[in-house]
Amino acid sequence: MTVNGEVSYWYREIGLPARRPPLERSLEADVCIVGGGYTGLWTAYYLKQADPGLRIVVLERVFAGYGASGRNGGWISAALAGSRRRFAATHGRQGVIDLQQAMNASVDEIIAVAAAEGIEADIVKDGLLRVAHAPAHLPRLRAQVAAAREWADDVTLLDAEQTVARIGVAGALGASFTPHCARVQPAKLVQGLSHAVERLGVRIHESTPVTDIAPHQAITPYGTVRAAYVIRATEGFTAGLPGERRTWLPMNSSLIVTEPLGDRVWERIGWRGAELLGDMSHAYIYAQRTADGRIAIGGRGRPYRFGSRTDHDGRTHASTVRQLREALVRLFPAVARAEIAHAWSGVLGVPRDWCSTAGLDPRTGLGWAGGYVGHGVATTNLAGRTLRDLVLRRQSELTGLPWVGRRVRKWEPEPLRWLGVQGMYAAYREADRQETTGGRVTTAPIARLADRVAGRE
């Protein structure tokens, strides 16, 4: 098994990209984007399409798609990156419904752009199942489906038979299903998008770390880019910038992928389509059937490193690999003998209230988007179109959505931050143990306590 080495399996499949030249000197631009992941690239794409004359520069520390954009689980999901209740507190019920509809449209927008730009990224829109496989999961599942319907979200409740007819999860008792989710090979998407952006005339400088962001300038060891607008699109790596250590917590998430599974194994599993799969555990998993016949499955593993440090090139601890393999076999006993071909990790951004945000300060020219709490593939597309309208000073339906301009308090200083996250996930793991092996039929109280401490309620 290869645990480390190629950032993610997605890059192991297609190969790491050749590096673009770094910034060589200071220069002037209309828009400077810090970060070459989905957020930065979508923003550059839509801005350049709207105004081809704009001088746009993207600065990337390693290579475009190095971070979560090239390491995620491959869900183009319309799930809101935040709390409906919190968004409604500032924008009302209709504001949340508008945001959900914008997310649904973002899934289809990504598919349409990929087709228009000739990006082959293994995209199939077969929807998403969240499966209950323990009795305590069922009340939460039903409550979540009922809540989604109250907000006009398109979610269906499936019984055990209907669930297993789609994916044969061991012990499945029911599931929710939404059509607003598509499978993607994320590295193929981000690399294709980077080339599409370059074709439009955007300059991308890789191997160019930004050491500081100030009004109208991004500072690097090789020179300063001065621009009317500077967009921070650094998501899980934001804590590495001066003054931003407590803005978004860098949450680590890890994945493993099996060797290709034979037809007989797939027949036993009963996973014939390209549906995405999640579950109702507190420390939940996310999975996809890859285009080349493997199962990729992920979870939080070791969720946080002291001092908001981030991983190095996707390296993953052996205990995390073991935990993910155990989860895989628990859901699909038929893969017990399958080899694990690769394991990797990535980092995502979590605001203190677990709600994503996008915005622009017209006085300083500083913009931002992120804090996607693990729902970034589709949300980044919405962010790119929203930042386009903000930069161009357009009043649009997008700029009026509840997440625009949202600001929250910072995370606690260390060691409180580390202790809080470790305690939260220890509580979630204990709750899952009680619910899967302890015979509980309702949610473990310790999980509700963890939700309150984390601010996720």
Buried (B, 14 or more C-beta within 10 A) or exposed (E): EEBBEBBBBBBBBBEBBEEBEBBEEEBEBBBBBBBBBBBBBBBBBBBBBBBEEBBBBBBBBBBBBBBBBBBBBBBBBBBBBBBBEBBBEEBEEEBBBBBBBBBBBBBBBBBEBBEEBEBEBBBBBBBBBBBBBBBBBBBBBBEBBEEBEEBEBBBBBBEBEBBBEBBBBBBBBBBBBBBBBBBBBBBBBBBBBBBBBBEBEBBBBBBBBBEEBBEBBBBBEBBBBBBBBBBBBBBBBBBBBEEBBBBBBBBBBBBBBBBBBEEEBBEBBBBBEBBBBBBBBBBBBBBBBBBEBBBBBBBBBBBBBEEBEBBEEBBBBEEBBEBBBEBBBBBBEBBEEBEBBBBBBBBBBBBBBBBBBBBBEEEEBBBBBBBBBBBBBBBBBBBBBBBBBBBBEEEEEBBBBBBBBBEBEBBBEEEEBBEBBBBBBEBBBBBBEBBBEEEBEEBBEBBBBBBEBBBEE
